[in-house]
Amino acid sequence: MKPEELIDEVRQSKLRGRGGAGFNCGQKWYFAYTARADEKFVICNADEGEPGTYKDRIIMENDPHVLIEGMTICATAIGARQGYIYLRGEYPQVVNILNTAIDQAKARGLLDDFDIEVRSGAGAYVCGEETALIESIEGKRGEPRYKPPYPPVEGLWNQPTIVNNVETFAAVPAIVKNGASWYASIGHPDYPGTKIVTLTGDVNNRTFFEVPTNTTIREIIYEFGGGIPAGKKFKAVQVGGTSGAFIPEENLDTPLAFDTMTAIGATLGSGAVLVLDESRNLIDVLTRISGFFQHESCGKCAPCREGTMRLYDLMLKVNNGTGKPQDIKIMQKLGNVMAISCLCGLGQAAPAPILSSLEHFPADFNVKLM
């Protein structure tokens, strides 16, 4: 297939990123393909730092060649000769697996003039953001860049660069083999294909599985997850990792597709699903989450640097019983400002767990009256 044919096949499949943004994969490749440059790059984002998420590790440990093949198809499509797998630093055991698979592919002549190098991160959550990841590969401090320009036009070393995550690249070989219409027929029509779910929390089956994207949250919890243990009642579920919204029971029939999750004020994100039963202290969970974001903020932009710190301070007050009504109002206003003004997805999504909980579980915020 010619590069244009490869790109069109992926675009017609409606494959969208399995990370956070959900952008059309083929369209992104087209931007890099049409960009004029002496050199182009393909990067796999394997910096799986979202708490509760390990889907990419499962793919890399069990079938690294499907990732390498997806990256090679992308390189063929956009005209790249160098690729990088940016691997989470906490996955040292995966480095050898990937390097062995790359050597096997080279020995069989499958990579031609395309070379892939594994780069390990140093544990920074923000390097899951594509431009911060690019900065890290370049040897700089991992901080997000101002956009535009976007990586498909100006990315690694200011050259056109495609950044997709492991799950996205892993879907590409099957699309090329079976055709765009085959893939587009699976799951939800607006976000077709499958999604790997990592299920944790208060469920009987804490494990991972791959499901069509029209599978509902309720099916995830009660069919694949086996329901809530010890006869306890469901309280809330967080989808998409630590930056995801907390979802009440009335929204459990929502399919695990990008747009359907957005419609209920939530995100699909990494596909991590955390279930809480009625015995859990939601305020304590939110306090720990806000502390995590305060710690992981790179500090480049003021809304995130200051906002995550203030949210954590306010949640500490609510958690220790000294919170007041004005603290709730400040969190709501601050969270809304952060969502629209922070430089990258870390700061934009950091308030989501708190804002969604204020909307759906206001009684848990037991603050003292003035």
N, C-alpha and C positions, 0 to 999 in steps of 0.2 A: 504494500500500500504506500502511496505517496504521503508526504507529510500532511498535505491538505485533507486527504482522505481519512487519515488517522484522527486528526483534530475534529473533523466533522462527525466521525463515528462517535467519539467521546461526547461531543456537544449534543448530538441527537439523542444520546442515551439519557440525557438530563442528570448525569452524575454530578452531584454537588458535594462540596468539601465536607468531609466527615470530622472536621475540627470544630470551629466555632462560627465562622462567618457564613458557611453554606453557599458559597459562590459557585456558579456553573464552572465545572472543571475545564471543559473544552473551550469555553470562552476565554478563560484565563490563559490557556495554552495558545490560543489564537493571538492574543496581545503580544506574547513573547515571540511567536513565530514571525509576525509582521514587523517587529522592532528591528531596526537596522543596527548591527553591532558586529565587532570583530570576534566576540566571544559571548557565549551564553552558558547558563548554569542550570542544573536541576538539583534541588535540595529536598530531602525528605525530613520533615519535622517529626523526629522521634523523641522529642523532649517532653515525655509524658509526665508532667509534674502535677496534674490535677488530682487532688486527693480522691481516693476511691476508684481511680481509673487505671486499668492495666491491660486494656484491649490490644494496644500496639505491641506490648511485650509478648502477648500470647501469639500474635501473628509472626513476629520476628523469631521467636523460639521454635515454633512448629513448622513454619513454611517461609524461611527467609527468601527463597527464590522467587516467590510471587511478588515480593516487594522489589527485588532487583529487576525483575521483568517489567513491572509497571514503570519504574524509573527509566529503564532503557527505551521503552516505547515512547515515553515523554521526550527523552533526549532525541530520538529519531524524528519526532514530530516538530520540535522547535529548532533543531540544529545545534544541540549542545554536545560538548565532548568531555565535560567534567561534571561529576555529580558528588554530592556529599550527603551522608546520613548523619544528622545531628542527633546524637543519642543521649538520653538522660543519664547523668553521671551516676545515678544510683542503680544502673543496669550494667555493671562491669561484666557479668557473665554473658551478656548478649554480644559484646564486642567480638569475642572469639567466634561465635556462631555466624555473625555477619561477615567477618573477614574470611572465614572458611568458605562460605557460600560464594563470596565475590571471587575468590581464587578458583573455585570449581567452575564458575561461569566463564572466567577468563581461559581456563585450561581447555574448555570445550569450544572456544571461539565464539561465545554468545554475546560478548560485549563489543566486539570489533574495536572501533577507535574511541569507545566511551569508557571512561575510568570512574570508579566510585571509591570514595575515601570515607572512612568512619571517623567522626569527630565526637568526642565525649564532652558533655557540658559539665558545669561545676555546681549544679544544684540550685540555680536561680530560676524561680517560678516564672519570672517575666520573660525568660528566653523561650518560652512557648509561643510568644508573639513573634510573628515572622521577621519583622525588621530588627528586633532585639536579637533574635537568633543569628541573623546575617551579621550584625555588628560583632557578635561573639566569635563567629567563624573568622572574621577579619582580624581578630586579636584585640578587639576593643572591649570596653565595659559593656555588658549586656543591657542596653537601653533602647527603647523604641525610637524610630525615626519619625520625623514629621512627614505626613503624606497629604497630597501627592508630592513626588512621583511614587508610584507603586512598584513593587519588585518586578512584575513582568516587563516593565519598561526600564527601570533602573534599580537593580537589586545588589547582588554581591559584587563588590568592587565596581559599582556603578554600571554593571552590565545587566541585560535582561535575564531575569531569574524566575523560575517556577518553584514555588514552595507549596508542597502538598504534604499531608500527614500519611502515616503508614497505611491506615485503613483505606484512604482514598486511592493511593497508588495500587494497593492490593486488589482493588475492584477492576482496574483497567484491563489486565489480560483477559478476563472472562468476557468483558464487553467487546474487545477486538475479536475474540474467538467466536462468540455466539451472536454478535450483532447488537446494534443500539436498540432495536425494537424489542428484543428479548429482555434486555435489562430494564427498559422503560416500563415493561408490563408487570414488574415485580413491585409489590408494596404500594405505597401511596403515589398517585399519579404526579403530584407536584414535587415529590422528593423520593423518587423511585429507588429500588434496590433493597439492600438489607442494612441493618445497623447492629453492631456488636455492643451488647449491654453488659456492664459489670455491676452486679447487684450486691449491695451490702446493707448492713443495718439489721432491723428487726424483722427478718424473714427466715423461713425454715431452710431455704436453699440459697445460701450466699455463694454465688458462683457467676459464671459468664456464659453467654449464649448469643447466637446470631439469629435475628428475627427479621421478617419483612417490615418495612417502615409503616405499614398500616396497622401494626400490632399496637394495642392500647396499653396505657400505663397500668390499668387494672389487670390485664392479662399478664403483664410482666410480674406483678406482685403476687397475684393469687394463683396463676397457673404455673408459670415458670418458677416463681419464687416459693410456691407452696403455701402462701399465706403467712399470717402473723403467728408466731409461736406462743405457746402457753395460754391460749385462749384470750389474749389481750386484743384490744381494739386498735384499729388504725388511727393515727393522728395526722401525719403529714409525710410527704415524700419530696425529696429534692432531686431534680433531674439535671444532669449536665455538669456535675462536679460542684465544688465548693462555691463557685460563683453563680450557681443556679438558683432559681426561685423555689420557695417552699409551696407545694401545691396541696390544696385541701381535697377531701374525698369527692366533692361534687365535680371535680375536673378529671377524675381518674379514667374516664372513657375517652380521653384525648389520644389520638394516634401519635406514635413516636416519629413524627415528621417535623421538619424545620418550621414550616409555616403554621401548622396546627398548634405547635407549642408556643409560637410567638403570639398567636391569637388569644391565648389565655394568660398572656403576660409572663411567660416562662421561656426557657431556652432548651434546646436539645443538647448543645455543647458536645462534650466528649462521650455522652451516652452513659455516664455513671449514674446509678440510681441508688439513693440512700433513703431507706424507709425508717420512720420513727413510729413507735407505738405510743399508746396513751401514757405510759409511765415516764416518758422522756421529758426532760426540762428543756423546752425549746429556747428559752432565753439563755441558758448556759451554752447550748450549741451555737447560737448566734454570737455570743461573746467570744467563743473560741475561734469562730470563723473570722470575725472582725479583727481579732488579734493576729491571725494568720496573714491577712491582707496588709495590715499595718507593717508586719515584719517583711513581707515580700515586695512591697512597693520600692521601685528603683529610685524614686525621689526626683525624677527629671522634671515632672510638671507639678506645679503647686496644688492644683485641685486634688490630685491623688496623694501627694506627699503629706499635705495637711489634712485632707479629708479622711483618709483611712485612719490617721491618728485620732482625730476627733470622734469618729464613729466608734472606735474602740473605747475611748474614754467614756462616752455616753452609755455604751452597752455595759461597761463595768458598773456604772452607777445604777442602772436598771437592775442588773444582776444581783448587786449587793443590797438592794432595797432602798436606795437613796434617790432613785430617779423621780423626776417630777414631770407634770404635763408639758412644760415648755421644752424638756429634753426630747420628748417624742416629736414635737413640732420641728425642732432643730434637725433631728435625724432625717425627717421627711424632706425638709427643704434642702439640706446638705446632700442627701442622696440623689435628689433630682438634678441638682447642679452638677454633681460628679458624673452622672450618667450622660450628660451632654457636653461636658467640657474637658474631661480627662483625655490625655493624649492617646492612650491605647486601651485595649479591652480589659486590662487588669482593673484600672480605676473605674472604668465605665460600668463594669459588672459587679464590683465589690459591694455596692449598696443593695444589690438585688435580693439577697437573702433577707435582709432587714426590712426593706420596703414591702416585699411580698408577704412577710409575716405580719407586718402592721396592717396590711389589707385583709388577710384571711384569718389571722389569729390575734386580734387586738386584745382579747381578754388576758392573754399570757403576759402582756406588758402591764403588770400591776404596779402602777406608779402612784406616789403619794400626791394627794390633792394639795393645792396651794393653801 
